[in-house]
Each structure stands twice: as structure tokens, then as C-alpha cells.
Amino acid sequence: MSLPFAYNKNHSTIRPFEASKNRPAPCMTLSPQLPVYMDHAATTPLDPLVLEAMLPYWQERFGNPSSLHRWGREARQALQASRQTLANALGCQPGEIYFTSGATEANNLAILGLGPVLKSKGRHLITTQIEHAAIASPCQWLESQGWEVTWLPVDAEGFVSPESLLAALRPDTALVSIIHGNNEIGTVQDIQKLGALLGAHNVLFHVDAVQTVGKLPLTLSALPVDYLSFSGHKIYGPKGIGALYVREGCPLPVAQVMGGGQELSVRSGTENLAGIVGMAKALERCVQNLSVETPRLQDLQAQLIQAVELAVPDAILNGPRNLTQRVPGNVHFSFPPAEGEALVLHLDLKGIAVSSGSACHSAVIEPSRVVQALGKSEAIAKATVRFSLGRDNTAADVQRVATVLPGIVNRFIKKGNP
């Protein structure tokens, strides 16, 4: 099986491929050149050591963790060990982690599940205008049920100001949910500062950390965060698995999936044991290599931003230019008057995989509401392309983009429209 990245013999450090001959071909490309995958914010390839860890739980160790016999006990031990591994990686207690089918479910559990628990305090929520749909949609649903939702604005780089958050707080504010690293423009909020402000006012705080877990150092015991969602497939783990962190002592959300009482009845259903084992191994690997991989990605980010701006002088960078305030590997540009979806398709024909925005909405041709929230025009919000770098990317990939991109963008500039 060809894999898009390789490891040294002791598996302690991730080594990007120098030669790209082993990269798997995309499902559709007309490019005779070797493919370049720059859509790691959408999903990541499975780490081969993660696959190795998962295989036994699809085969000989197939027991149900709720069963009393030997197979069940063995599965339960693996479940407990994985929870401990995740807790070690995140700096929290294993009993604070509740497994879900993914981050979307974890986000929904935090918003919809806490609604009935917190309504005695009030029916007011605060979130932002740049949340992922997995937060925005349940908040909108609660609005339809009579809750009030304050949608905080952001500045030109996508940051929430502590002043605007403080001004939005009310005596009946039950919960605040703010995305840590934005999935489109990569802006990383100052969760420490925002959480401390909320703690001082005794308001519970949920964070969508899908794009930052495994990419930035997080010690949950030291962060003023009460609930936090994350996913397996963004960190070189499997799809179909995620978790919600609930700080000890905080109210547990009402189950949205009911049945056998698994996960302390917060989320019923037979646990996806292979997925749980895989996610734990994947996060462990990411944290082990954080000190090497994060600066490597930031270096490639800087190269890509510079290369794109040199190649396409009219390109507009969205999100912060300061890379310490940006998700490692995230680069987000607008190329008006082209439409982002058209650029994505033309880049794909050249063997370069990117996105026009959130993977969950990439098939919908509409302006990015995140970019519009920055105060930018509809034309700019329609012309977006997200490059998200990962383990398999190299400086040669950056140069490839810089070589191919001007010809594609110039076609649209000459036509005046896509």
C-alpha cells in the first residue's frame, strides 16, 4: 500500500517524503504530473501506525466492551487504555472524555444537549459569525425554539475581541461557544483570555477545537475551557470517531443518542472501538511530533504565502498574517474575479487538491460567510481557495502551486468572469 508520508525506523519523528513517486493518484486528474494533496483541513491520510493499532480490533479482538466474557473484558481494557492515552495527550482526566461519532456530533451534543440543562439559568447563547456549521446550525435551531443567540462579530483578521464578548454577556447567558481555529481562514482565537473572562462571570465555555487539537499544544487542565470537541480524521486518524471533553464538575449534556447507556449515558451505542484506538494513537503521534511538525508547517505556510503573492500580485490573503495566530498549515486566499469552485476544479486537473472553503459545504456555490464576516465583499468571498498543508507536503509542492496558479487565475482575469 502506498502511503503519502514515511517514518524513520524508530517511528519517533515524522519525515516528509522527499520523492513523491509513492503518492496515491487522485480519483480524477488529467495532470501527467505527480499529485499534490493540500486539503488536510478537510481530512488527512491515515497514519500507518494508526492502521496497525486498529487492525486487531476489526479482527481477533472484536469483542463488545459491554460484554462480561473474556472478549468483552479485553475490549473494555482497550477502551480504557485509549481514553487514558487521549487524556495524557490533552492534559485532562480520562473520565472527562466522552466518545462520539465525530466532531459534528460532539458539537451538537454540547449545544443541544446543554440547552435543557442550562435553561433554568437563561435561554441566551453567545457564539460567533465564523463558526463551523456544526455549531451554527444547532444554534439556529435553538433560536427557532425561542432561545436568543448573540452572533459576535469579528475583526478584519477574524478575531473576537474580549470587549465585544464582555458586552454581549447577560445575566441569562447560559453558554458561550467559540471556535478555536477557524476551519476556513485559520484564525486562532485567544482561548485563554476569552475563557478567563467567562470564568470570572461564571459562564460555561465550549470550544470547537477540531482544527487545533494535535496541531497546537493544549493542556486542558490549565485552560479555562469547560467543553471541547475534537475529531479523529483531522489528525491522521480514522473517520467516524470524535469526542467531547467535559470538565469535571460541569453539567453533563442531555443525551442526544439514547439506548444502552454507554459513555455514562451521555452517548449511548456500542463504542467504535477500532476508531477509538485509532484516534488515541493518532493524537499520541501528533503530540509526540508537535515540536518538529508545527514549525515545519509554519515554514511551509510562510513559503506558500510569499510564493502565491509573488505569482499572483492581486491575491488577497484572508485571516492573520502572523503565523503564530493561524492554524499551522492553513493558507487562505481570494482570487477575484474567479470563483473559488472553478479554481479548485482547474487545480485538480493539474493534480493539486485544495478546497474552496469548508469541506462540509464545498459542493455549495455561494460566498463564504466567514470571509464576508471579515468585512469583505461578496466577490472576494466567492473567490476563495484554502490550501491546508500536512505531513506529506514539501517545499517542492509549494513551488508547484506557484508555477501552476498564475496561468489558471489569469484565464479568469482575462475573461472577467469564470
N, C-alpha and C positions, 0 to 999 in steps of 0.2 A: 504494500500500500504506500503510495507516495504521500508525503507529508510536507506542508508548507513551511516547516521550520525544523531545526535539528538541535540536538543537545550534546553537550560534551559527555564523556564516558561516565563521569560520576554523577551526572544529572543535576549538578548543583547550579549551573548557570545556563540560561537560555542563550543560544548562539544563532543569530540570524543567518539564513542561507546566503553565502556569497554567490554561489551559482544557482540560478533559478530553474535549472532543467527539470527538477523534480516537482515543480509546482503543478497541481492538477489543472487540466484545461477547464475553462468555464463551460457552462451548458450551451452557450451560444456566443460565438465570436467569429468574425471574419478576418481577424488580425492574424497574419502569419507569425507575428512575434509572440514571445512568451507572455503569459498573462500576469497582471499586477492586481492584487486584491487590496483595495484601500477602503473597505467598508466594515471595519472592525467594530464600529459603534452599533451596527445592525446585528452582527453576530460574529463569532470567532471560530476558527477551526479547533477541533478537539485535540487537546494536548495528548500525545501518545501515551504518556504515563497515566493520564486520567483514564483513558480507554483501558489500559492494563489493569487499573484498580477496579474498574467497573465490571469487567468481564465475568468474574466468578459469581457476581450477584444476578447475572442473567442465566447462569448455568448451574453449577453444582450447589451454590449457596442461595437457593431460590426461595427460602422459607419466608413466611409471613411473620413480621416482628411481634404480632399479637398472639401467635400460637405458643402453646406451652411446651411442645416437644423440642427435641434437640435442634431441628432445623429452625424452629422459631426462635429459640434462645440464641442461636448463632446469628440470626438476622438482627435480633434486638441488640446484641452486643455491637454489631457493626453500626447500627443506628446511633447508639450512644457514643461510640467512638468518633463517628463523623460529627456529631453535634459538638463534642469536645474539641475536635480539630478546628471547626469553624469558630468556636468561642475563643480558642487560643489565637487564631489569626485576627480576630476582630477586637480582642481585648475586652471580652464580656464573659458572662456566666453561661454554661450550656443550657440551663433552664430558661434562658431569655430568648432562645431561638425557636421559632415555630415554622415548620416547613409548609410550603405551598406549591402550587403547580408552576409558579413563576412570579416575576415581579409585578405583573399586572394584577394577579390575584392578591398578592401581598398589599399592594396599594389600595385595592378595593376593600380588602379586609380592614385596613387601617381607617379608611374614610367612612365606609358604610357600616362597618362593624362597630365603630366607636360612637356613631350617631345616637343609637338608642341608649348607650351607657352614659353619655355626657349631656343629653338633652335637659336633664334636671338643672344643670348649671346655666344652660342657654342654648339657643339654636343659631349661633353665629360662628361661621368658619372664616378663616383667612387663608388664602393661597395666592399665587402669582399669575400673571398673564402669560408666563412662559412655561407652564407645567406640561409634562407629558400628558397625553390623552388619558392614560390610566389614572391620573389624578383629576384632570379637568372634567372628564365625563361623570364620575361619581359625584363630584361637587355640583355639577349642573343638575344631576338627578335630585340631590338633596334640595337644591333651590326649588325644583318643581314640587317638592313635598313641604314647602313652607319654611325651609331654612334660609337664612341670609348668608350670602357669601361675599366677602370683600376680595376683589381681584387686584392685588397690589401691582402698581406699575413698576417698570424697571428703567434704568438709565440707558444711555446710548450704547453701553457695552453689555447690558443685560444684568446689572446688579440691582438687588433690592437694597434700599437704604434703611438702616436701623430707624431713622426718623419716621419714615413712612409706615414702617411696621408698628412702631410705638403709637403713632397717631391713629392707626386702624383698630387698636385694641379697645375692647369694651368690657364692661362687667359680665356680659353674657357670652363672651368669646370662649368657645368650648375647645377648639383645636386650631392649630396653625400647621399647614403642610407646605413645605418649600423644597423644591428640587435642589440637590447638592450641585451636581454637574449637569448642565443642560445638554440634552441629547442631540440638539442641532448645533448650536453655536458654541458649546463647550464652556460657557461661563461657570466658574466655580464660586458658589456663594460662601461667605464667611459664616459658616455654621456655628462656630464657637461664639462669635459676637451676637448673632441673632438668637441663638439658643440661650445665652446668658440673660439677654433682655427678657425673653419669655419666662425663664425660670424665676426672675425677680418679680414677675407679675402672676406667677402660679398658673401659667397657661401651658397645656401639653403641646409637644412639638413632634411632628412627624416629618421625616426626611426620605425622599426618594433618592437613593444612592446607587442606582443601577450603573451609572457611568463612572463612578469613582471608587467603588469597592474593588480592591485588587489593583488599582492604579495609583491611588494616593494613600499615604499612611493614615489609618483610622484606629483610634483606641476608644471604643465606645464607653468604657468606664470613665473616661476623662472628658467626654464630650457631653454638653448639655442637650442631649437628644433623648427623647422618650420612646420613639418608634422609628424604625429604619427598615427600608425594603431593599432587597438585592436579588440578583439572578445568577444562574449558573452559566448560561451560554454567552455572556459578555466577557467571561474571564477564562476562556479556553476550556470550559466545562460543557456538560450536556444541556440540551434544550429540555423544557418541560419541568424544570425544578427551580425553586426560588425560596425565599424565606422572609419572614417578618421578625425583626428584633423588637422585643417589648421589655423595656427596663423593669427590673424587679420592683414591685410596689406600685407600678402604674396599672390602671384599669385594663383588663383583658377585653379585646373586642368581642362582640357577639358573633358567633359562628355564622358564616355565610354558606358553608357547606356542612350539612349535618348528617349524622349517621352513627358510626361505630365509636365515636368518642376519642379518636386518635388526637395527638398533639394537645392533650388536656382539654379536649372538646372544642378547641379554638378552630381546628380544621380537621374534620373527620375524613376518613378514607384511608385505605391501605397505603402505607407510605411507599413512595417511589424509591426503593432502597438503592438500586443501582445509580439513579440520578443523584441521590443524597451523597452517596460515597464519592461519586464523580465530582460534585460541586465542592465537597470538602477538600478533596485532593487538589482540585484546580485552584482554589483560593490559597491553600497552603503553598503551592508552587509560586503563585503570583507574589505573595508576601515575601517568600524567600528571595525572590529576584528583584524586589522593588527598588533597591538601591542602585541596581545596574540598569534595569529596563526603563524606569521613569526618566532619568536623564538622557538615555539613548533616544527615546521617543521625542523628548523635548528638543533635542538637537535636530532630529529629522523634521520636526514641526517648523523650526526656525528656517531650515534649508528650504522647505516647501513653500512657506510664505514668501521668502525672498525670491525664489525661482518663479513663482506664479506672478508676483508683482513686476518682475523684470520682463517676463514673457508677455504679460497682458497688462499694460500700464493702467488701463481703466478698471481693472478688477477692484472690487470693494470687499475688504475684509470685514466680516461680521464677528462680533464678540471681542474680548480684550486682546490687545497686542502683547501684553505682559504674559508670558507663558506660565508663570507661577500661578496665575489666576485662571488658567484654562485647563480643561481635561487633557492629560498627556495624549498626544497623537491626534487631537482634533484640530482641523483646519477648515474653516467655512467661508466661502467666497460667494459673492454675487457677480454675475457677468451680464448685465443688461446690454442690449435688449433681448438676449436669448432667453428662452425658457429653460429652467433647470432640468426638466424631464428630458427635453431634447438633447441637452448637453450630456446627460447621463447615458442616453442611448448611443450617441456618437462616440463617447469614450469607451463604451462597452464594445463597440465594433472595432475599436483599436486595442481591445484586450485589457482595458483598465476599468475595474469595478469601483464605482463610487455611488453616492446617493444624492438625491435632491432634497433630502430633509430626513424626518423621522421615518424609519423603516416601516412603522405601523401605518403610515399614510402615504407611502411613496407612490402608490398607484392612483392617488387622487391629485388631479391637476388643479391646484389652487395656490394662491400666495401663502407663504409661510407666515402664520400668525405670530410666531416667535420673532421673526425679523421685523414684522410690522410693529410689534411691541417696542422695538428699539427706536421707533420714530421714523422708520424708513418707508419709502413709497411702495405701492403695490407692484410697480415694475421691478424694483430691486428685490422685493420679497418673492417674486415669481422666478427670478433668475439665479436661484441659489444652487450651489453644489457643496456637499460635505465630503471632504476627504478625511478618513479616520484610519490612522496608521496603527500597525501592530507588530507582533514579533517577527513576521516574515518580511517586513519591508526594509529596504536598504536605500542608501543614497542613490544607487543606480535607478531605483524606482522613481525617486523624486525627479531625477533628470529626464526620465522617460515622460513623465507628466508634462514637464516644462517644454519638452520638444513637441509633443503632440497637441497640447492645448491651444496654442495660438492659431493654428490652422482651423481648428473647429470653431473657436469663438469668432474669428474673423469672417467666417462664412455668414454668420448671423448679423454681424455688424454691417456687412456689405448689403445684405438683403433688407436690413432694417427691422426684420422680424423673423421668427422661426419658420 
